[in-house]
Amino acid sequence: MNHSPDLTSPAPADTYAGDVPRPTEPPQIGPHAQAAADSQAATAPRSWWARLWHNLGRDAGFVAPSLVISLIAFPVLVTLFSVSIATVIVWVGVLLLPLSLTVARAFGNLSRARARAWGASITEVPPRPRGRGLRWWLAPLSDARAWLDLLFETVFALPIRLLTFSISLAWAAGGLGGITHFFWGAFVPDGGGNTVDWVVAWTTNSPVTNLGFTAEATFQFIVGIILLLTFPFVLHTMALLEIVAIRAALSTDGAAAAMQSAQPEHSAQTPGSYSSAAPQAARSELPRHPAQSSPLSALEGSQGWFWLIAAFVGAVLVAVAWPVTTVLYGVPTVYAMLLAFGLSAALLLAVRWPIPAIGLGLVSQAAGILLTADVSGAVRPFTVTSLLALVFLHLIIGLRHRWIHLVALWSGSALIGVLALILPHAGELPGALSNVITTVSIAAGAGIIGVIGNLLLKGRRQLESERELSAAELAKRQELEERNRIAQELHDVVAHSMSVISVQATTARYRLPGLDERSLGEFDSMASSARQALTEMRGLLAILRGGRDADLAPQPTVEDIPALVDVTRGSGAVVDLDFPAETFTLPPTTSLTAFRVVQESLSNALRHAAGAPVGVTVTVIESRLEISVRNGEPDGAADAGGHSHLGGGFGIKGMRERVEALGGSLRVGPTSAGGFEVTASLPTE
């Protein structure tokens, strides 16, 4: 079960269809109009040319320094590692090897940082705890990530970056040289025909004739224009190639994706749920401590290393098999090239698609045997390069896929070897039989090694999954225990006090005879508010205790704001309400958040600005719900500062979390008239 992302396609097919993701910018704090303008400017689509030039500069800034970094990293790491291995017999290398791994980790972190600055999503596993003393110095030896960084920076990084830099530089130089050929081409000595002369002769199948400098300059100019027009796309392709390699070797995105997919998805909240999106967002910002990687689990989270190794072996195989097949066996160059590419392509396909890889590998093996059937005096029917390709193919199939695929591959290769002995060939039977037996035996051994490695990886993956699930269950149990403790405290203290208030306010008319109607109305309002608070408290306690029926309790909406204002007026406060006369529909979470903002703002106004008039405005402007709660200057010098001994300062923070979780904005601050204002803007869709 592989949850790793597809490293072969890190960007959409339409390269310049949109911007490459950039790091999230911090939210801007400012007036509402400015915030809305900034939001629209940030989300406004760029023109095609703007995206083209943006990507061109970003890709050039990424590709250009890469080769320089590798030219520094390669000799440093190779020298340190070689000296460490050479002196390990006298224990000096044991002390130098951790230094080599630390330097490799530093270069790997630099590559990851450059890829993130380019816009790629790359995560990173922190190093293991290093302890103290000698254990601190030797800690990198047990860090699998450091070993993989060393392997990438010394084996893969330099060839890839040399390729990308060379192609990019040659493409740009060819384009610039072509469009300026009119100026410098006349000074180039004639070497027996210009480029356009050879092209015309080849296309028309005629002798080479000198068409003159004007034809050559025009041809070079057209080619230069084509090269320059396609240069941004070529440069972007080279940058993507480096990003693919970095993501494959240096990123832990695959492991993170596997961990996320193993977590159960939370069911959607019902409209009346007390637990809004704000606490969810707050929980998502909690720091996470990824599990430390072991040498085996470092490879199992992502298939990137298999891609890199298969590509590396395939490239080496092409470089060796092509000339060897041509020179030693006399196979035509074109056929030898197709044969070498077929063997190498089968290795790449084997990483993810076993059946096409097996088919292409067996076809290439059979084609190689047929092409070399009339050659005597050489090892046959399986050539040395075919043997190596077959061994690596068995190894990759065994490591990556089911055993049935490996059995099919081995059976097919054995059948091809047996048929090669029966069919006419130039070699002697004893030598050919030994070759077939050796090839089939080595391939079987490689397959068995692959199967054992696959079982080890699966066992390690299952063990890590069980550990993660156990840790998650432990964290969930600890969280539930803490929530139960908080719920118990709320029940014993707050709920009890509210019950006392409700009982006293309800029985006041019976305990205190002679009260006028206004006083009785005040006590009835107090009793109603206490009962509502107790109802909401019971819902909160049910949520804290993990109850499933908590979401069934009705929650207030924006339509309850007029009733809330009436209750507030009953306490003697002067509250002016501007509420839309027409009905409007809001998402349940937005409606609840709007009510909570007004409720908290009125509560703050009553506590911190007693006696000051309060104005509440609720309006719908296009696709935004605008809420404003403003109070005048409070009575008395004691409250002028807007502070009170009541409250712990969590109300504004809670409002901000609720509003920002829905994609809205909240402004809280004093007014020029000496009062205080809370302004919230919420999306209505």
KANORMO-V621880 format. One record per residue. N is the residue number from 1. OMEGA is omega in whole degrees, 0 to 359 (999 if undefined). BURIAL is I if it has 24 or more other C-alpha atoms within 12 Angstrom, else O. D_LAST is the distance of its C-alpha to the last C-alpha in whole Angstrom. Layout:
BEGIN
N	OMEGA	BURIAL	D_LAST
N	OMEGA	BURIAL	D_LAST
END
This chain:
BEGIN
1	186	O	38
2	181	I	37
3	183	O	33
4	180	I	34
5	179	I	32
6	184	O	34
7	180	I	35
8	182	I	37
9	183	O	33
10	182	I	32
11	178	I	30
12	181	O	28
13	176	O	31
14	190	O	30
15	185	I	31
16	178	I	30
17	179	O	27
18	181	O	25
19	172	I	25
20	184	I	27
21	177	O	25
22	179	O	26
23	181	O	26
24	179	O	23
25	178	O	24
26	180	O	24
27	180	O	21
28	179	O	22
29	181	O	23
30	179	O	23
31	183	O	22
32	184	I	19
33	180	O	19
34	179	O	21
35	178	O	19
36	179	I	16
37	179	O	19
38	180	O	20
39	179	O	16
40	180	O	16
41	181	O	20
42	183	O	20
43	181	O	17
44	181	O	19
45	177	O	21
46	175	O	25
47	182	O	27
48	180	O	30
49	178	O	33
50	177	O	31
51	180	O	30
52	181	I	33
53	177	O	35
54	180	O	32
55	180	I	33
56	179	I	37
57	181	O	37
58	179	I	36
59	178	I	37
60	177	I	41
61	178	O	40
62	185	I	40
63	187	I	42
64	182	I	45
65	187	O	46
66	182	I	46
67	179	I	49
68	179	O	51
69	179	I	49
70	177	I	50
71	174	O	54
72	185	O	54
73	186	I	52
74	181	I	54
75	180	O	58
76	183	I	57
77	179	I	56
78	179	I	58
79	180	O	61
80	182	I	60
81	180	I	59
82	178	O	63
83	179	I	65
84	180	I	63
85	182	O	64
86	183	O	67
87	181	O	68
88	181	O	67
89	178	O	70
90	175	O	71
91	176	O	68
92	180	O	67
93	178	O	64
94	178	I	63
95	180	I	62
96	183	I	61
97	175	I	59
98	176	I	56
99	178	I	56
100	180	I	55
101	178	I	52
102	178	I	51
103	178	I	51
104	178	I	50
105	178	I	47
106	177	I	47
107	176	I	47
108	177	I	44
109	177	I	42
110	178	I	42
111	178	I	41
112	180	I	38
113	179	I	37
114	178	I	38
115	177	I	36
116	177	I	33
117	177	O	33
118	179	I	33
119	180	I	30
120	178	I	31
121	184	I	29
122	176	I	32
123	186	I	33
124	176	I	36
125	180	I	38
126	180	O	40
127	179	I	44
128	172	I	46
129	191	O	47
130	179	O	51
131	183	O	53
132	175	O	56
133	181	O	59
134	178	O	60
135	177	O	57
136	182	O	55
137	184	I	57
138	183	I	57
139	180	I	53
140	180	I	52
141	180	I	54
142	180	I	52
143	182	I	49
144	181	I	48
145	179	I	45
146	178	I	48
147	178	I	50
148	176	I	47
149	178	I	47
150	180	I	50
151	182	I	51
152	186	I	48
153	182	I	49
154	186	I	53
155	190	I	52
156	191	I	49
157	185	I	48
158	178	I	51
159	181	I	51
160	182	I	48
161	174	I	47
162	178	I	51
163	182	I	49
164	180	I	46
165	182	I	48
166	180	O	51
167	181	I	49
168	181	I	47
169	180	I	50
170	180	O	52
171	180	I	49
172	180	I	48
173	178	O	52
174	178	I	53
175	179	I	50
176	178	I	52
177	180	I	55
178	183	I	55
179	178	I	54
180	182	O	57
181	178	I	59
182	187	O	61
183	186	O	62
184	184	O	63
185	182	I	64
186	182	O	67
187	179	O	69
188	180	O	68
189	181	O	71
190	183	O	72
191	178	O	71
192	179	O	73
193	178	O	70
194	182	I	66
195	181	I	63
196	178	I	62
197	180	I	66
198	180	O	65
199	180	O	62
200	179	O	64
201	181	O	67
202	182	O	65
203	182	O	63
204	181	O	66
205	181	O	68
206	178	O	71
207	180	O	73
208	178	O	71
209	182	O	72
210	181	O	71
211	176	O	69
212	184	O	69
213	182	I	67
214	178	O	65
215	179	O	63
216	180	I	63
217	178	I	61
218	178	I	59
219	180	I	58
220	180	I	57
221	180	I	55
222	178	I	53
223	179	I	52
224	177	I	51
225	180	I	49
226	180	O	47
227	180	I	47
228	179	I	46
229	180	O	43
230	183	O	42
231	178	I	43
232	181	I	39
233	177	I	38
234	179	I	42
235	178	I	41
236	177	I	37
237	178	I	39
238	177	I	41
239	178	I	39
240	178	I	37
241	177	I	40
242	180	I	41
243	177	I	37
244	180	I	38
245	181	I	41
246	178	I	40
247	182	I	37
248	189	I	39
249	191	I	42
250	183	I	40
251	175	I	37
252	181	I	36
253	182	I	33
254	177	I	34
255	179	I	35
256	179	I	32
257	178	O	30
258	178	I	33
259	181	I	32
260	181	O	28
261	179	O	29
262	180	O	31
263	177	O	29
264	179	O	27
265	179	O	24
266	178	O	22
267	180	O	21
268	181	O	17
269	177	O	17
270	185	O	17
271	183	I	14
272	185	I	17
273	177	I	18
274	182	I	20
275	183	I	20
276	180	I	16
277	182	I	15
278	176	I	17
279	177	O	20
280	178	O	19
281	179	O	19
282	179	O	22
283	180	O	24
284	181	O	23
285	180	O	25
286	180	O	28
287	179	O	31
288	181	O	32
289	182	O	36
290	180	O	36
291	179	I	39
292	184	I	42
293	173	I	43
294	181	I	47
295	178	O	49
296	183	I	47
297	177	I	44
298	181	I	43
299	190	I	44
300	183	I	42
301	184	I	38
302	178	I	38
303	184	I	40
304	181	I	41
305	177	I	44
306	176	I	45
307	182	I	44
308	181	I	46
309	179	I	49
310	179	I	49
311	180	I	48
312	179	I	51
313	179	I	54
314	179	I	53
315	177	I	54
316	181	O	57
317	177	I	58
318	181	I	57
319	182	O	59
320	187	I	62
321	182	I	62
322	180	I	62
323	180	I	66
324	180	I	67
325	181	I	67
326	188	I	68
327	187	O	71
328	185	I	72
329	177	I	72
330	179	O	72
331	177	I	69
332	186	O	68
333	181	O	65
334	179	O	62
335	178	I	63
336	178	I	63
337	179	I	60
338	179	I	58
339	180	I	59
340	179	I	58
341	177	I	55
342	177	I	55
343	181	I	56
344	180	I	53
345	178	I	50
346	177	I	51
347	179	I	51
348	179	I	47
349	184	I	46
350	180	I	47
351	186	I	45
352	184	I	42
353	187	O	44
354	185	I	47
355	175	I	48
356	179	O	48
357	179	I	49
358	179	I	52
359	180	I	53
360	179	I	53
361	180	I	55
362	177	I	58
363	179	I	58
364	177	I	59
365	180	I	61
366	178	I	63
367	178	I	63
368	179	I	64
369	180	I	67
370	181	I	68
371	182	I	68
372	184	I	70
373	183	I	73
374	181	O	76
375	178	I	76
376	179	O	79
377	179	O	79
378	180	I	76
379	180	I	73
380	9	I	72
381	178	I	70
382	176	I	67
383	181	I	67
384	180	I	67
385	176	I	63
386	177	I	62
387	179	I	63
388	179	I	61
389	181	I	58
390	179	I	59
391	180	I	59
392	178	I	56
393	176	I	54
394	182	I	55
395	182	I	54
396	178	I	51
397	179	I	50
398	181	I	52
399	191	I	49
400	192	I	46
401	184	I	47
402	182	I	48
403	181	I	52
404	176	O	52
405	179	I	51
406	179	I	54
407	179	I	57
408	179	I	56
409	182	I	56
410	180	I	59
411	179	O	61
412	179	I	60
413	177	I	62
414	179	I	65
415	178	O	65
416	178	I	65
417	179	I	68
418	178	I	70
419	179	O	70
420	177	I	71
421	183	I	74
422	183	O	75
423	180	O	74
424	177	O	77
425	185	I	76
426	184	I	79
427	176	I	78
428	184	O	81
429	181	O	79
430	179	O	80
431	179	O	78
432	179	I	75
433	177	I	75
434	179	O	75
435	181	I	72
436	180	I	70
437	180	I	71
438	182	I	70
439	182	I	67
440	180	I	66
441	180	O	66
442	178	I	65
443	178	I	61
444	178	I	62
445	178	O	62
446	178	I	59
447	178	I	57
448	177	I	58
449	178	I	57
450	179	I	54
451	179	I	53
452	177	O	54
453	178	I	52
454	178	I	49
455	178	O	50
456	179	O	50
457	179	I	47
458	178	I	45
459	178	O	47
460	179	O	46
461	179	I	42
462	178	O	43
463	179	O	44
464	179	I	42
465	178	I	39
466	178	O	41
467	179	O	41
468	178	I	37
469	178	O	37
470	178	O	39
471	179	O	38
472	179	O	34
473	178	O	36
474	179	O	38
475	179	O	35
476	180	O	33
477	177	O	36
478	178	O	37
479	180	O	33
480	177	O	34
481	179	O	37
482	179	O	36
483	177	O	33
484	178	O	35
485	178	O	37
486	179	O	35
487	179	I	34
488	178	O	38
489	178	O	38
490	181	I	35
491	185	I	37
492	187	O	40
493	188	O	39
494	183	O	36
495	179	I	36
496	180	O	40
497	179	O	40
498	177	I	37
499	178	I	39
500	179	O	42
501	180	I	40
502	181	I	39
503	181	I	42
504	180	O	44
505	181	I	42
506	184	I	42
507	182	O	46
508	182	I	46
509	180	O	47
510	181	O	50
511	183	O	51
512	181	O	51
513	178	O	53
514	179	O	53
515	178	O	50
516	184	O	48
517	180	O	45
518	179	O	43
519	177	O	44
520	176	O	43
521	178	O	40
522	179	I	39
523	178	I	40
524	178	I	38
525	177	I	35
526	179	I	36
527	179	I	37
528	179	I	33
529	179	I	31
530	179	I	34
531	178	I	33
532	178	I	29
533	178	I	30
534	178	I	32
535	179	O	29
536	178	I	27
537	178	I	29
538	176	I	30
539	178	I	27
540	179	I	27
541	178	I	30
542	179	I	29
543	181	I	27
544	180	I	29
545	177	I	32
546	181	O	30
547	180	O	30
548	183	O	28
549	185	O	27
550	184	I	25
551	181	I	22
552	181	O	23
553	180	O	24
554	180	O	22
555	180	I	19
556	180	I	19
557	181	I	16
558	179	I	15
559	178	I	17
560	181	O	20
561	177	I	20
562	178	I	23
563	177	O	25
564	179	I	24
565	179	I	26
566	178	O	28
567	179	I	30
568	177	I	30
569	179	I	32
570	178	O	34
571	180	I	35
572	181	O	36
573	176	I	34
574	184	I	33
575	177	I	29
576	184	I	28
577	172	I	24
578	186	O	22
579	182	I	20
580	179	O	18
581	181	O	20
582	179	O	18
583	178	O	15
584	185	O	12
585	179	O	9
586	171	I	7
587	184	O	7
588	181	I	11
589	178	I	11
590	180	I	9
591	178	I	11
592	180	I	14
593	178	I	14
594	178	I	14
595	182	I	17
596	179	I	18
597	179	I	18
598	180	I	20
599	181	I	22
600	180	I	23
601	177	I	24
602	179	I	26
603	178	I	28
604	180	I	29
605	179	I	30
606	182	I	32
607	189	I	34
608	182	I	34
609	183	I	34
610	178	I	36
611	180	I	37
612	177	I	35
613	183	I	33
614	176	I	29
615	180	I	26
616	180	I	23
617	177	I	20
618	181	I	17
619	175	I	15
620	180	I	12
621	183	O	12
622	183	O	10
623	181	O	7
624	172	I	8
625	183	I	10
626	181	I	13
627	178	I	16
628	176	I	20
629	185	I	23
630	174	I	26
631	179	I	29
632	181	I	33
633	184	I	36
634	176	I	37
635	176	O	40
636	181	O	43
637	183	O	44
638	182	O	43
639	184	I	39
640	180	I	39
641	179	O	38
642	182	I	35
643	180	O	36
644	177	O	37
645	179	O	39
646	176	O	36
647	182	O	33
648	178	O	33
649	182	O	30
650	184	O	28
651	181	I	25
652	178	I	24
653	178	O	24
654	176	I	22
655	182	I	19
656	179	I	19
657	180	I	19
658	185	I	16
659	183	I	14
660	177	I	15
661	179	I	14
662	181	I	10
663	179	I	11
664	180	I	11
665	182	I	15
666	175	I	18
667	180	I	21
668	179	I	24
669	180	I	27
670	177	O	30
671	180	O	30
672	181	O	33
673	179	O	34
674	179	O	35
675	183	I	32
676	184	I	29
677	173	I	25
678	181	I	22
679	180	I	19
680	176	I	16
681	185	I	12
682	175	I	9
683	180	I	6
684	181	I	4
685	999	O	0
END
